Amino acid sequence: MNNFKKHIFNEFSCDLWHYLQSVNKPILIYGMGNGADKIIAVLDSYGIKYDDVFASDGFVRGHSYRGKIVLSYSQAKEKYKDFIILLSFGTHLSDVMERIYALDNEQELYAPDVPVCDGPLFCEEFFDFYCEKLEMARNLLFDERSKEVFDDVIRFKLTGKIKYLKSSEDSEANVDKLLPYEKYRSYADLGAYNGDTIRKYLPLCPNLSLIYAFEPDFRNFKKLKAYAEGEKVVINAFNYASWDE
């Protein structure tokens, strides 16, 4: 094991998937839908069985998912008491985040990092293959805080432990200090939703005069187009997805 891998693995011995292969505790999926489907696909590839699916209290209506009746968290606690939670959805809402942090204190909780679209899984084997390149990327960073964030993002991807994400957070005010807003004259938003990010940053960029906004979902695009037509700045809205061209 080289020094960079030792540095990354200083608090754990293996990635989440190898760890789950070794435990005897029940494994429950928190949430349903596309995220859960992707996590279950990885579990299947590692031969890992999950025991049940649950949702937050108040969101359970007697429905089922993949042939299993969806439990409430209260029902899951009553049935299993001590179990592993695999979080299957993302959020930025503060009340939902607080709920997740509370669950993390009550149970053994992980937020598995799985590919959003086709692509490799960021597992221990992936890390080993790209270890040298990852270390080279880290060495390009100038300050220690950036290197700490880089390390913790890798640790999160390997372990699914949300403490590594939390330690990487910073306030918007501090992030904004890094951006020279007055220098920006054009801007491309590749996944513009309804124009929310454009709406946020327009007042901060006094010299911004040209915007390209891509949004592939047609319903969102209609909202984006309506917003763009009401702005004084030129916003070229396209009902496209962006890739390498």
NUPA-463583 format. One line per field, with one value per residue: z negated, x, y negated of N, C-alpha, C, CB in turn. Coordinates in steps of 0.001 Angstrom, whole numbers, padded with zeros to 6 digits, always signed. Atoms other than C-alpha are relative to their C-alpha. Glycine has a CB too. Example, Ala and Ser with C-alpha at 12.3 -4.5 7.8 and 13.67 -1.06 7.14 Angstrom:
<sites>
n.zz +000000; +000060
n.xx +000890; -000820
n.yy +001190; +001190
ca.zz -007800; -007140
ca.xx +012300; +013670
ca.yy +004500; +001060
c.zz +000000; -000730
c.xx +000900; -000770
c.yy -001200; -001090
cb.zz -001246; +001415
cb.xx -000992; +000414
cb.yy -000027; -000462
</sites>
This chain:
<sites>
n.zz +000000; -000047; +001066; -000240; +000393; +001466; +000459; -000243; +000771; +001376; +000980; -000390; -000616; -001314; -000452; +000526; -000562; +000646; +001390; +000068; -000212; +001210; +001194; +000250; +000332; -001091; -000875; -000472; -000949; +000383; -001204; -001140; -001285; -000816; +000856; +000621; -001059; -000290; +001160; +000023; -001088; +000489; +001018; -000710; -000641; +001059; +000704; +001300; +000134; +000874; +000717; -000109; -000486; +000850; -000293; +001207; +000561; -000646; -001459; -000304; -000306; -000264; -001330; -000034; -000901; -000352; +000665; +001454; +000565; +000511; +001415; +000554; +000836; +001288; -000201; -000199; +001318; +000771; -000585; -000029; +001080; -000387; -001398; -000883; -000923; -001240; -000481; -001459; -000660; +000341; +000392; +000556; +000908; +001340; +000926; -000375; +000409; +001448; +000225; -000364; +001042; +001193; -000264; +000051; +001417; +000573; -000660; -000843; -001247; -001111; -001228; -001037; -001204; -001176; -001213; -000393; -001288; -000221; +000319; +001037; +001412; +000741; +001056; +000336; -001210; -000817; +000633; -000219; -001407; -000295; +001187; -000383; -000614; +001054; +000796; -000829; +000031; +001336; +000120; -000736; +000854; +000620; +001450; +000771; +000095; -001243; +000046; +000968; -000663; -001015; +000699; +000609; -001073; -000359; +001108; -000068; -001126; +000325; +001189; +000159; +001311; -000270; +000774; -000900; -000734; +000924; +000292; -001213; -000252; +000321; -000165; -001313; +000065; -000217; -001387; -000856; +000039; -000948; -001375; -000407; -000714; -000856; -001244; -000861; -001043; -000582; +000953; -000523; +001040; -000691; +000899; +000586; +000718; -000348; +000054; +001402; +000233; -000715; +000798; +001203; -000248; -000803; +000769; +000481; -001139; -000643; -001392; -000739; -001069; -000900; +000718; -000703; +000987; -000540; +000895; -000836; +000344; -000692; +000956; +000602; -001038; -000197; +001083; -000285; -001143; +000462; +000817; -000858; -000807; +000847; +000494; -000887; -000545; -001051; +000435; -001083; +000621; -000924; +000550; -000292; +001021; -000399; +000167; -000455; -001205
n.xx +000851; -000838; +000253; +001240; +001106; -000012; +000547; +001449; +000602; -000507; +001055; +000775; -000858; +000510; +001104; +001320; +000562; -000683; +000442; +001351; -000105; -000510; +000806; +001157; +001155; +000954; -000274; +001259; -000098; +000823; +000463; +000341; -000184; -001192; -001182; +000042; -000260; -001434; -000682; +000324; -000759; -001372; +000092; +000140; -001270; -000899; +000630; +000444; +001454; +000599; +001113; +001262; -000010; +000842; +000108; +000223; +001349; +000863; -000072; +000327; +001436; +000313; -000440; -001109; -001109; -000716; +000632; -000063; +000817; -000854; +000197; -000373; -001201; +000442; +000215; -001315; -000639; +000704; -000281; -001413; -000708; -001333; -000171; -000766; +000829; -000609; +000771; +000099; +000414; -000773; +000782; -000703; +000942; -000589; +000752; -000263; -001379; -000012; +000572; -001020; -001023; +000576; -000030; -001399; -000335; +000782; -000303; -001198; +000543; -000915; +000574; -000866; -000271; +000149; +000039; +001298; +000251; -000956; -001371; -000593; +000290; -001177; -000227; -001422; -000724; -000093; -001008; -001326; -000368; -000271; -000641; -001099; +000562; +000679; -001034; -000525; +001010; -000059; -001224; +000188; +000732; -000952; +000119; +000286; +001443; +000420; -000458; +000859; +001288; -000282; -000135; +001260; +000922; -000390; +000397; +001450; +000333; -000382; +000661; +001388; +000200; +000347; -000853; -001022; +000632; +000259; -001267; -000417; +000902; -000420; +001100; +000067; -000760; -001409; -000145; +000147; -001240; -000948; +000437; -000122; +001250; -000034; -000716; +000797; +000785; +000894; +000221; +000755; +000630; +000239; +000948; +000421; +001259; +000955; -000725; -000219; -001392; -000180; +000706; -000789; -001306; +000072; -000271; -001384; -000904; +000457; -000424; +000506; +000859; +000423; +000159; +000513; +000645; +000450; +000870; +000569; +001383; +000826; +000812; -000897; -000425; +001059; -000151; -001247; +000235; +000846; -000852; -001009; +000622; +000292; -001233; -000620; -001204; +000293; -000094; +000299; +000453; +000059; +000576; -001011; -000932; -001381; -000962; -001298; +000245
n.yy +001199; +001194; +000979; +000737; -000877; -000055; +001284; -000003; -001096; +000051; -000249; -001175; -001013; -000407; +000834; -000346; -001234; -001118; -000011; -000560; -001449; -000654; +000274; -000855; +000829; +000231; +001142; +000590; +001105; +001146; +000664; -000848; +000655; -000175; -000128; -001326; -000986; -000024; -000588; -001429; -000632; -000207; -001050; -001275; -000351; -000461; -001100; +000496; +000020; +001020; -000628; +000727; +001385; +000843; +001433; +000788; -000046; +000986; -000172; -001388; -000114; -001398; -000399; -000951; +000306; -001231; -001131; +000128; +001061; +001076; +000251; +001301; -000156; -000551; -001431; -000615; -000098; -001018; -001309; -000360; +000697; +000457; -000383; +000881; +000780; +000480; +001143; -000164; +001239; +001183; +001173; +001151; +000645; -000022; -000853; -001395; -000274; -000200; -001329; -000986; +000037; -000640; -001440; -000411; -000143; -001097; -001266; -000006; +000535; +000267; +000561; -000577; +000779; -000864; +000827; +000537; -000637; -001086; +000358; -000861; +000226; +000476; -000982; -000118; -000400; +001218; +000847; -000584; +000160; +001405; +000578; +000889; +001202; +000747; +000671; +001093; +001068; +000606; +000808; +001251; +000935; +000928; +000198; -001195; -000213; -000643; -001391; -000691; -000241; -001026; -001280; -000415; -000393; -001367; -000888; -000169; -000860; -001362; -000550; +000422; +000624; +001396; +000912; +000538; +001089; +001097; +000676; +000708; +001118; +001362; +000945; +000639; +001255; -000316; -000441; +001174; +000782; -000581; +000251; +001406; +000238; +001179; -000322; -000876; +000684; -001004; -001079; -001141; -000811; -001270; -000653; +001277; -000198; +001068; +001267; +000379; +000406; +001266; +001011; +000255; +000604; +001220; +001219; +000006; +000145; +001231; +000100; -001146; +000486; -001083; -001266; -001175; -000856; -001285; -000772; -001061; -000343; +000985; +000766; +000990; +000937; +000996; +000976; +000712; +000884; +001107; +000867; +000638; +001056; +001150; +000617; +000991; -000627; -000970; -001397; -000934; -001243; -001126; -001224; -001009; -000462; +000297; -001077; +000526; +000799
ca.zz +000000; +001063; -001194; +000505; +000072; -003574; -004003; -002476; -004315; -007688; -009358; -007544; -006057; -003016; -000925; -001730; +000556; -000857; -004338; -003643; -002449; -005921; -008257; -009832; -010603; -008598; -005637; -004852; -001902; -002855; +000044; +003360; +007043; +009326; +006575; +004789; +008075; +008682; +005148; +005325; +008659; +007008; +004006; +006400; +008203; +004870; +003775; +000907; -000255; -001597; -004059; -003673; -002394; -004515; -004199; -006686; -009039; -007386; -003860; -004070; -002487; -002427; +000956; +002041; +003803; +005584; +003955; +000416; -001657; -002403; -006156; -008106; -010118; -013312; -011925; -010834; -014345; -015884; -013500; -013479; -016289; -015154; -011402; -008556; -006528; -002888; -001890; +001687; +002417; +002418; +000894; +000014; -002154; -005670; -007472; -005494; -006123; -009861; -009698; -007961; -010522; -013306; -011693; -011388; -015169; -015801; -013308; -011095; -008049; -004668; -001513; +001241; +004124; +007283; +010910; +011982; +015513; +017068; +015751; +013288; +009586; +007323; +005266; +003808; +007085; +008950; +006428; +006766; +010564; +010537; +007315; +008991; +011055; +008034; +006081; +008979; +009050; +005298; +005608; +008035; +005246; +003582; +000054; -002719; -002993; +000676; +000119; -002937; -000909; +001927; -000533; -002263; +001000; +001952; -001509; -001146; +002273; +000899; -002383; -001986; -005427; -005447; -008057; -005223; -003227; -006276; -006977; -003391; -003608; -003576; -003733; -000525; -001703; -001787; +001578; +003102; +002025; +004430; +007491; +009298; +010215; +011713; +014406; +015804; +019097; +020399; +018669; +019656; +017408; +018516; +016753; +016058; +014583; +014421; +014307; +010532; +010611; +013240; +011114; +008111; +009773; +012114; +009355; +008336; +011848; +012980; +016311; +017355; +020746; +022441; +021052; +022626; +020739; +021538; +020023; +021434; +019540; +021557; +018582; +016878; +020177; +020586; +017200; +018123; +021431; +019726; +017214; +019912; +021962; +018984; +018256; +019668; +020120; +023257; +022223; +025041; +023824; +025486; +024890; +025051; +022819; +022813; +023259; +024961; +027891
ca.xx +000000; +001542; +001643; -001269; -003545; -002468; -003326; -006795; -007497; -006271; -009689; -011022; -009669; -011902; -014596; -018324; -019140; -016472; -017531; -021192; -020115; -018691; -021458; -024297; -026590; -029788; -029402; -032298; -032685; -033929; -036032; -037241; -036922; -033940; -031354; -032458; -032436; -028808; -027716; -029512; -027825; -024414; -025463; -026504; -023160; -021380; -023795; -025117; -028711; -030814; -033592; -036177; -037042; -038308; -039388; -039759; -042710; -045621; -044577; -045697; -049055; -049017; -047267; -044602; -041254; -039627; -042092; -041450; -043952; -042354; -041929; -041959; -038826; -040776; -041817; -038230; -036944; -039597; -038784; -034973; -033875; -030221; -029569; -027580; -029220; -028304; -029534; -030861; -031688; -029980; -031156; -030048; -033070; -031964; -034808; -034195; -030454; -031066; -033227; -030434; -027864; -030225; -030555; -026772; -026564; -029195; -028157; -025221; -025955; -024215; -024912; -023467; -021830; -023074; -022812; -025665; -025373; -023327; -019801; -017392; -018137; -015790; -014795; -011472; -010455; -011199; -009113; -006198; -006265; -006275; -004307; -001303; -003400; -005506; -002362; -001034; -004322; -004106; -000558; -001780; -003837; -002253; -003624; -004124; -007884; -008345; -006301; -008395; -011605; -010107; -009186; -012556; -014500; -012512; -013123; -016842; -016969; -015219; -017116; -020445; -019897; -021600; -019204; -016695; -019166; -020047; -016387; -016020; -018854; -018236; -020467; -021687; -020076; -016639; -017172; -018298; -014995; -013185; -015120; -014179; -017768; -016913; -014770; -017515; -019016; -020527; -021833; -023020; -025456; -025412; -028483; -030256; -033497; -035900; -033178; -032708; -028895; -028927; -031417; -029128; -025887; -027085; -027124; -023583; -022119; -022488; -020710; -022512; -024115; -024531; -025834; -026277; -028712; -029202; -032093; -033088; -036365; -039127; -041294; -038362; -037316; -040709; -040199; -036632; -037763; -040449; -037920; -035309; -037738; -038373; -034707; -032831; -029650; -029541; -030282; -030074; -032137; -031830; -033871; -030711; -028575; -024860; -022070; -018676; -020330
ca.yy +000000; -003306; -006362; -008141; -005126; -004826; -008496; -008076; -004804; -006069; -005603; -002521; +000682; +001234; -000385; -000259; +002674; +004993; +003942; +004795; +008237; +008918; +007675; +009631; +006676; +006175; +003792; +001433; -000921; -004398; -005684; -004318; -005030; -005533; -005988; -002839; -000917; -001864; -000948; +002399; +003137; +002676; +004768; +007536; +007385; +007947; +010685; +008544; +009035; +006164; +006907; +004162; +000699; -002165; -005790; -008614; -008470; -010250; -009226; -005605; -004778; -000987; -000878; +001594; +001392; +004339; +006715; +005458; +003483; +000107; -000328; -003562; -004278; -003534; -000156; +000551; -000188; +002019; +004884; +004686; +002311; +002129; +002029; +000483; -002296; -002888; -006343; -006275; -009930; -013283; -016547; -020059; -020894; -021791; -019997; -016789; -017058; -017399; -014286; -012376; -013551; -012430; -008979; -008819; -009249; -006558; -003884; -002924; -005089; -005295; -007305; -005078; -006904; -005186; -006393; -008661; -007295; -004495; -004530; -002901; -002561; -004544; -001506; -000370; +001278; -001966; -003903; -001478; -001745; -005571; -006081; -007652; -010061; -011016; -011806; -013891; -015855; -016428; -017764; -020432; -022015; -025029; -025252; -022696; -023257; -022317; -019162; -018263; -018617; -016540; -013770; -013771; -013648; -010534; -009056; -009713; -008078; -005004; -004636; -006450; -008020; -011408; -012825; -013263; -015345; -017400; -018161; -019420; -021946; -025684; -028712; -030338; -033562; -031911; -030251; -033546; -035150; -032812; -033986; -037240; -038131; -041494; -039799; -037567; -038741; -035497; -032399; -028912; -027060; -023403; -022091; -025363; -023935; -026931; -029601; -029501; -029691; -032442; -034368; -034033; -035139; -037873; -040534; -039512; -039853; -043486; -042949; -039778; -040382; -036992; -033701; -030267; -028046; -024341; -022381; -018956; -018457; -020100; -021080; -022755; -024303; -026028; -027689; -028600; -030116; -032186; -033483; -034220; -036292; -038552; -039353; -042362; -040324; -038169; -034575; -032044; -029088; -025681; -022537; -020413; -018241; -019021; -016504; -016865; -018650
c.zz +000000; -001035; +000199; -000385; -001521; -000581; +000152; -000903; -001477; -001057; +000333; +000785; +001380; +000404; -000537; +000452; -000593; -001472; -000120; +000243; -001290; -001218; -000099; -000338; +001183; +000781; +000541; +000928; -000462; +001261; +001134; +001297; +000610; -000844; -000661; +001020; +000254; -001142; -000041; +001098; -000431; -001079; +000661; +000601; -001002; -000786; -001382; -000019; -000860; -000558; +000196; +000546; -000936; +000491; -001315; -000485; +000628; +001516; +000425; +000153; +000341; +001367; -000088; +001011; +000194; -000804; -001516; -000454; -000612; -001457; -000308; -000832; -001355; +000100; +000178; -001333; -000841; +000489; -000178; -001146; +000462; +001430; +000754; +000961; +001217; +000575; +001525; +000720; -000458; -000366; -000413; -001022; -001444; -000949; +000310; -000400; -001502; -000357; +000300; -001049; -001274; +000168; -000105; -001447; -000636; +000547; +000764; +001407; +001010; +001167; +001161; +001204; +001190; +001241; +000330; +001348; +000189; -000269; -001118; -001410; -000695; -001229; -000266; +001221; +000946; -000563; +000267; +001430; +000300; -001121; +000361; +000599; -001026; -000861; +000776; +000003; -001336; -000132; +000785; -000846; -000835; -001518; -000691; -000090; +001251; +000012; -000976; +000631; +001043; -000655; -000528; +001032; +000465; -001087; -000009; +001112; -000292; -001102; -000104; -001337; +000169; -000818; +000896; +000884; -000897; -000284; +001185; +000303; -000335; +000251; +001407; +000026; +000267; +001432; +000944; +000045; +001032; +001441; +000341; +000843; +000990; +001343; +000978; +000969; +000705; -000926; +000671; -001171; +000656; -000892; -000809; -000781; +000415; -000025; -001404; -000268; +000709; -000814; -001235; +000300; +000859; -000816; -000483; +001107; +000824; +001481; +000854; +001051; +000911; -000754; +000950; -001060; +000677; -001039; +000811; -000310; +000531; -000958; -000692; +001012; +000246; -001074; +000199; +001099; -000416; -000847; +000874; +000785; -000820; -000542; +001020; +000637; +001042; -000537; +001151; -000612; +001050; -000713; +000354; -001297; +000501; -000283; +000434; +001291; -000029
c.xx +000882; -000447; -001301; -001204; -000067; -000619; -001513; -000694; +000415; -001053; -000846; +000907; -000458; -001139; -001334; -000456; +000673; -000393; -001374; -000004; +000330; -000903; -001185; -001248; -000954; +000360; -001330; +000289; -000945; -000373; -000212; +000341; +001357; +001264; +000077; +000293; +001499; +000783; -000232; +000754; +001440; +000016; -000067; +001332; +001031; -000600; -000489; -001525; -000423; -001298; -001331; +000242; -000877; +000008; -000242; -001437; -000831; +000002; -000362; -001509; -000383; +000448; +001202; +001047; +000794; -000526; +000041; -000922; +000920; -000365; +000180; +001259; -000367; -000216; +001327; +000728; -000635; +000366; +001457; +000832; +001351; +000275; +000839; -000967; +000840; -000912; -000023; -000467; +000896; -000916; +000920; -000877; +000472; -000749; +000220; +001421; +000088; -000561; +001032; +001106; -000495; +000003; +001422; +000462; -000701; +000407; +001321; -000446; +001101; -000788; +000867; +000142; -000040; -000099; -001417; -000421; +001059; +001421; +000513; -000439; +001280; +000183; +001513; +000829; +000180; +001086; +001406; +000476; +000427; +000771; +001075; -000525; -000744; +000998; +000604; -000977; +000031; +001198; -000068; -000697; +000977; -000049; -000449; -001499; -000521; +000401; -000841; -001350; +000153; +000048; -001342; -001060; +000324; -000433; -001509; -000385; +000314; -000861; -001482; -000282; -000207; +000826; +001069; -000569; -000176; +001276; +000499; -000864; +000662; -001179; +000026; +000815; +001475; +000256; -000052; +001272; +001014; -000286; +000079; -001205; +000081; +000680; -000851; -000838; -000957; -000024; -000820; -000505; -000453; -000844; -000663; -001304; -000986; +000652; +000366; +001424; +000309; -000601; +000818; +001252; -000031; +000282; +001450; +001008; -000402; +000336; -000464; -001009; -000536; -000011; -000525; -000548; -000541; -000873; -000721; -001462; -000946; -000844; +000839; +000407; -001054; +000078; +001257; -000205; -000827; +000807; +000981; -000586; -000311; +001223; +000566; +001261; -000410; +000236; -000438; -000336; -000167; -000552; +000900; +000624; +001406; +000890; +001355; -000155; -001438
c.yy -001243; -001028; -000758; +000856; +000131; -001257; -000030; +001018; -000037; +000303; +001234; +000935; +000439; -000917; +000519; +001383; +001229; +000092; +000660; +001508; +000742; -000133; +000958; -000798; -000102; -001267; -000498; -001166; -001101; -000763; +000991; -000736; +000258; +000198; +001357; +001092; +000145; +000643; +001503; +000740; +000271; +001078; +001374; +000443; +000507; +001172; -000379; -000078; -001187; +000566; -000706; -001391; -000817; -001435; -000722; +000168; -001117; +000109; +001420; +000143; +001440; +000478; +000943; -000447; +001285; +001199; -000037; -001136; -001045; -000286; -001476; +000213; +000591; +001501; +000732; +000169; +001096; +001406; +000413; -000584; -000563; +000457; -001025; -000684; -000389; -001082; +000010; -001259; -001145; -001153; -001130; -000715; +000167; +000923; +001481; +000388; +000247; +001368; +001077; +000036; +000671; +001527; +000542; +000189; +001203; +001367; -000136; -000390; -000268; -000590; +000483; -000917; +000956; -000885; -000465; +000577; +001083; -000477; +000873; -000407; -000465; +000897; +000083; +000384; -001196; -000909; +000530; -000241; -001439; -000698; -001025; -001306; -000855; -000759; -001168; -001176; -000722; -000934; -001304; -001067; -000816; +000007; +001283; +000279; +000695; +001470; +000819; +000348; +001104; +001381; +000492; +000362; +001421; +000975; +000226; +000965; +001463; +000607; -000323; -000670; -001503; -000977; -000618; -001103; -001216; -000786; -000815; -001217; -001337; -000918; -000586; -001276; +000253; +000459; -001200; -000846; +000495; -000395; -001492; -000435; -001156; +000274; +000796; -000821; +000970; +001212; +001095; +000825; +001298; +000910; -001096; +000078; -001105; -001378; -000423; -000469; -001314; -001139; -000390; -000824; -001260; -001266; -000120; -000285; -001226; -000099; +001174; -000468; +001097; +001323; +001064; +000955; +001253; +000696; +001076; +000348; -001076; -000829; -001076; -001061; -001077; -001084; -000843; -001030; -001213; -000967; -000785; -001161; -001243; -000710; -000997; +000562; +001042; +001410; +000883; +001354; +001094; +001229; +001190; +000518; -000317; +001209; -000542; -000794; -000469
cb.zz -001232; +001399; -000082; +001480; +000649; -000529; +000780; +001485; +000613; -000267; -000102; +000841; -000886; -000014; +001529; +000428; +001527; +000136; -000563; +001016; +001051; -000334; +000013; -001119; -000436; -000556; +001168; -001190; +001460; -001015; +000419; -000031; -000146; +000911; -001059; -000652; +001304; +000256; -001313; +000160; +001261; -000554; -000903; +001105; +000742; -000952; -000106; -000308; -000612; +000774; -001457; -001360; +001494; -001456; +001034; +000258; -001558; -000398; +000503; -001103; +001169; -000136; +000842; +000342; -000565; -000242; +000455; -000470; -001058; +000867; -000834; -000865; -000188; -000467; +001217; +000964; -000738; +000090; +001473; +001291; -001182; -000980; +000675; +000784; -000703; +001033; -000531; +000321; -000300; +001156; -001144; +001117; +000179; -000574; +000065; +001525; +000394; -000704; +000867; +001387; -000291; -000253; +001391; +000710; -000754; +000262; +000961; -000012; -000266; +000438; -000053; +000448; -000092; -000130; +001183; +000063; +001182; +001435; -000381; +000094; -000673; -000421; +000399; -001114; +000723; +000048; -001510; -000301; +000906; +000253; -000848; +001003; +001145; -000869; -000403; +001451; +000259; -001079; +000469; +001267; -000913; +000490; -000309; -001387; -000210; +001209; -000398; -001260; +000662; +000733; -001152; -000894; +001196; +000226; -001353; +000216; +001240; -000409; -001218; +000158; -000937; -000273; -001184; +000868; +000567; -001305; -000401; +001177; -000810; +000844; -001056; +000379; -001370; -000981; +000365; -000479; -001400; -000119; +000206; +000794; -000985; -000712; -000314; -000843; +001037; +001448; -001280; +000957; -000684; +000378; -000931; +001079; -001556; -000960; +000637; -000906; +000476; +001411; -000429; -000654; +000646; +000644; -001187; -000646; +000883; -000703; +000065; -000961; +000816; +001238; -001211; +000881; -000726; +000397; -000725; -000146; -001538; +000996; -001052; -000570; +001300; -000021; -001365; +000403; +001135; -000803; -001042; +000963; +000643; -001129; -000319; -000772; -001135; +001262; -001275; +000998; -000753; +000591; +000537; +000929; -000300; -000746; +000824; +000209; +001302
cb.xx -000960; -000031; +001144; -000100; +000155; +001433; +000630; -000302; +000392; +000581; -000896; -001254; +000077; -000471; -000029; -001018; +000146; +001524; -000042; -000904; +001064; +001337; -000500; +000304; +000451; -001438; +000980; -000874; -000340; +000747; +000985; -001508; -000204; +000174; +000003; -001365; -000720; +000517; -000490; -001517; -000016; +000593; -001236; -001063; +000559; +000323; +000949; +000626; -000513; -000259; +000310; -000704; -000507; +000470; -001153; +000309; +000030; +000420; +001401; +000533; -000374; -001459; +000352; -000505; +000909; +001514; +000633; +001461; -000997; -000145; +000962; -001168; +000715; -001292; -000901; +000850; -000088; -001519; -000351; +000585; +000213; +001093; -001361; +001101; -000580; +000218; +000592; -000942; -001491; +000911; -000965; +000420; -001421; +000031; -001500; -000208; +000917; -000802; -001255; +000593; +000414; -001454; -000580; +000885; -000370; -001470; -001156; +000724; -000785; +000745; -000069; -000544; +001386; -001262; +000574; +000045; +000029; -000116; +000107; +001528; -000566; -000159; -000587; +000200; -000750; -001367; -000252; -000021; -001174; -001301; +000613; +000927; -000942; -000834; +001106; +000260; -001409; +000066; +001193; -000804; -000992; -000256; -000989; +000587; -000731; +000604; +001483; -000208; -000535; +001343; +000996; -000521; +000083; +001525; +000449; -000686; +000747; +001443; +000682; -000902; +001209; -001464; +000662; +000587; -001354; -000594; +001055; -000032; -001283; +001246; +000080; -001446; -000180; +000456; -001102; -001163; +000616; -000014; -001435; +001309; -001098; +000710; +001259; -000905; +000942; +000457; -000712; +000874; -001210; +001348; +000702; -000142; +000233; -001189; -000808; -000322; +000969; -000648; -001390; +000393; +000879; -001366; -000919; +000325; -000014; +000583; +001493; -000645; +000743; +000935; -000952; +001121; -001133; +001214; -001030; +000828; -000165; -000897; -000625; +001244; +000293; -001392; +000051; +001104; -000709; -001204; +000769; +000601; -001275; -000839; +001048; +000328; +000855; +000872; -000872; +001199; -001322; +001395; -001448; +001088; -000178; +000537; -000407; +001007; +000296
cb.yy -000009; -000616; -000984; -000436; +001393; +000179; -001165; +000313; +001347; -001349; -001214; -000398; +001193; +001479; -000057; -001038; +000011; -000147; -001431; -000688; +000302; -000555; -001452; +000963; -001397; -000109; +000384; -000465; +000464; -000926; -001069; +000396; -001463; -001193; -001078; +000244; -000406; -001422; -000651; +000214; -000892; -001323; -000222; -000117; -001203; -001154; +001135; -001391; +001325; -001352; +000055; -000077; -000102; +000060; -000298; -001485; -000135; -001382; -000344; +000950; -000929; +000217; -001238; +001415; -001162; -000177; +001238; -000255; +000557; -001291; +000838; -000628; -001357; -000686; +000239; -000847; -001337; -000218; -000005; -000437; +000949; +000543; +000164; +000796; -001271; +001175; -001333; +001131; -000320; -000395; +000343; -000970; +000586; -001398; -000332; +000210; -001165; -001102; +000209; -000317; -001444; -000517; +000305; -001035; -001272; -000229; +000419; +001416; -001278; +001299; -001590; +001347; -000743; +000931; +000776; -001540; -001046; +000542; -001473; -000043; +001295; -001520; +001410; +001033; +001147; -000747; -000092; +001505; +000401; -000732; +001105; +000702; +000381; +000938; +000998; +000487; +000569; +001090; +000801; +000257; +000752; -001389; -001136; -000129; -001336; -000724; +000065; -000873; -001301; -000300; -000127; -001094; -000998; +000093; -000590; -001351; -000451; +000038; -000500; +001179; +000282; -000229; +000744; +001116; +000444; +000531; +001017; +000940; +000167; -000437; -001124; -000297; -000677; +001076; +001021; -000847; +000057; +001497; +000514; -000217; -000265; -001130; +000777; +000912; -000654; +000405; -000522; +000870; -000756; +000693; +001065; -001021; -000007; +000020; -001073; +001167; +001098; +000061; +000525; +001317; +000996; -000107; -000054; +001327; +001283; -001166; -000105; +001029; -000991; +000092; -000164; +000692; -000757; +000900; -000931; +001231; +000158; +000689; +000942; +000682; +000749; +000674; +000712; +000986; +000762; +000529; +000834; +001020; +000516; +000426; +001085; -001289; +000655; -000265; +000267; +000117; -000223; +000297; +000222; -000577; +001541; -001258; +001280; +001148; +000814
</sites>
